[in-house]
């Protein structure tokens, strides 16, 4: 292909170029009921039904907590919560159990499962573990069934407000891999063909 450079696929390619993803906090709790939040950007709905998935590794407490407790929460964070999202990635204390930085987080309880959300996000999902697929190298795909979903009223699509204006008033946070972020406040309608179907 003209004007292209072939990348070495014997090494991971994902940090050789920029790509965009949402940024969320996955909430889990350990066997003692201690809450944990972990920022994740390799996240997605799993099809058009109410399934959600994200990439993790068995080395992480998030993975271990979900295997044990079978539930997790998802908070889609706002651009104003970028610093908190970053702090959630702080390493654990010397006991390898506690993450003292989480004590500054303001949270709200889930309604259908044992879990918490970061307060003031814009989308909140309560998930029961569906299945985990291991062995994507050192990573795994963790999926859940969405059993409850909540959205802040300023982010809800309605017929009374134009979609572009909605996003302008409630901007979205995008993680631009590797190591960058962006606030999305301006959008345009995608030009789908007339007869396109899902």
Protein Blocks (a to p, Z undefined) as FASTA:
>chain_A
ZZiacddfkbcfklmpccdddddddddddfkopacddddfbdcdehjbdcddddddfkbm
klmmmmmnopacdddddfklmmmmmmmmpccdfkomacfklmmpccdddfkbgcdddehi
abdcddddfbdcehiajbccdddddfbdcddfklpccfkbcfklmmmmmccdddddehia
cddfbdcdddddfklcZZ
